[in-house]
Amino acid sequence: MSEAAALPLVVVFGIITVLFVRSREVPSWIAVLIFLFGFYVSQTPAVFMISETVNWVISRFTF
């Protein structure tokens, strides 16, 4: 995933993270969003494996 493609994801995950952390209610699916936000911000070498996993999950929900 290129840096230009990751930037919108970082912004969206950042906004969602800030809103839910401020509300002090963080269910498990939001914890996953927070994890993804941290992951895309850090751009570690594992980004390719997690990006492929996210793309696979999204492709399973879209027909």
N, C-alpha and C positions, 0 to 999 in steps of 0.2 A: 504494500500500500504506500502510495507516495505521500509526501508531506502535505501537499495541497489537498489530497483526499482525506487525510487524517484530521486536518484542522477543524472542519465542521463537526466531526464526531467529538473532538475535544471540547468544543464550545457547548454543544448540546449536553454532553455528559456533565460538564462543569456546572451548567445552570441547574440541571436536575439534582445534582449532588448538593449544591448550596441550598436549594429550596427544601429538600427533605431533611438535611442535617439541621436546618433552622427549626423545622417543625418537631424535631426530636422523636420522630417515629420512622424507624428504618427497618422495614420488613426485609425478608431474604432477597426478593427480586431487586430491591433497591441496593442492597449490598453488592449484588452482581453488577449493577450499573456503576457503583462507586469503584469496584475493582476494574471494570473496563476503562473508566475515566483515568485512573492511575496508570493503567497499562499503556493506553494510547499516549498519555503525556510522557511517559518515560522512554518509549520507543526502544525497548530492550531487544536483544537478538531473538527473543521468543515471540516477537510481534508477528512473525509470519505464521507460526503454528496457531496462535490464538486468533489471528485474523481469519485464517482458513476455517477454524472451528466456528467462529461467528458467522462467516459467510455460509457455511454448510447449514447451520441452524436456521438462518434466515431463508435460505433456499428451500428448506423443508416446509416452512410455513407459507411460502408463496407458491402458487400453482402456476 
